[in-house]
């Protein structure tokens, strides 16, 4: 799936025409984050992979905010964050489940010959390359830690 700033802008136009306020607001936020990233970096246009990373970062923010609102007893705000998250997830590759991540971790442990926590960095490097935006680093690290310590 290719993601570009121009494609997001076209989708924003369609959302505005269709009066889809949640999608329009979410895409505006995503485009602002992309523009901010472009201005902060040395290059002026982000690659598709970099745009995907920005969207993944924004999705993670929405996921964390929804959990915080739920914990604080504000389900209406959590619902808004989850709606925005659903829009963002439409542009991201499907997330791997724990079983798929565990299989990748097992492969990486076998490939690196890791025997304990001292080799966690090597395993993480190998798994992160294979996961490539399809799972959050925290989930991967937790599974690697569990496999190496137990």
DANOR-V148709 format. One record per helix or strand. SS is the DSSP state (h for helix, s for strand). FROM is the first residue (numbers start at 1). TO is the last residue. If there is no record, write none. Layout:
SS&FROM&TO, SS&FROM&TO
This chain:
h&5&17, h&21&40, h&48&71, h&75&89, h&98&112, h&117&131, h&137&149
